[in-house]
Amino acid sequence: MILGIGIDIIHLSRIKALLTRKPTSLLHFSKRILSDGELKEFNIFLSNQKKNLISANNLSQNNSKQDKIMINNNIIKYLAVRWTLKEAAYKALFPHYRLTWKDISISKIKGMNNYY
């Protein structure tokens, strides 16, 4: 039985603006929309992003950014994908189910190389 069809699109610039508003925006945004499992996966993803940044900085001899996570396109895409999938699921299931952000969990497909 099909309850509904949901579709959602988002401009990546909108997510980028949300994430760069304040220094704590990334933390607050991710905690608000990600389920517990997604948050654990996202923390692993962030640590990999930080390792990649450190490696790139070591190659360029510019080590001033090693302790910061730069909000790059991969992070923006990761969160934007989850936002849009959850919005589409909400639209498809409403009013039969009134879901929250954390009621829907998007997980990585085993064997896929990227996170988005």
Residue pairs with C-beta under 8 A, 6 or more apart in sequence:
3 92
3 93
3 96
3 97
4 91
4 92
4 93
4 94
4 96
5 91
5 92
6 87
6 88
6 89
6 90
6 91
6 92
6 93
7 88
7 91
8 83
8 84
8 85
8 87
8 88
8 91
9 84
10 80
10 83
10 84
10 87
12 73
12 76
12 77
12 80
15 76
15 79
15 80
15 83
16 71
16 76
18 25
18 29
19 25
19 26
19 29
19 71
19 75
19 76
19 79
20 71
26 69
26 71
26 75
29 79
30 39
30 42
30 79
31 39
32 101
33 79
33 82
33 83
33 86
33 101
34 42
34 82
34 101
34 102
35 101
35 102
35 103
35 104
35 105
36 102
37 105
37 107
38 82
38 105
38 106
38 107
41 107
41 108
41 115
42 78
42 79
45 74
45 75
45 78
45 115
46 69
46 75
49 69
49 70
49 72
49 74
49 75
50 69
53 65
53 66
53 68
53 69
53 70
54 66
57 63
57 64
57 65
57 66
69 75
74 115
74 116
77 116
78 115
78 116
80 116
81 106
81 116
82 106
85 104
85 106
86 99
86 101
86 104
86 106
89 99
89 104
90 99
90 104
93 99
108 115
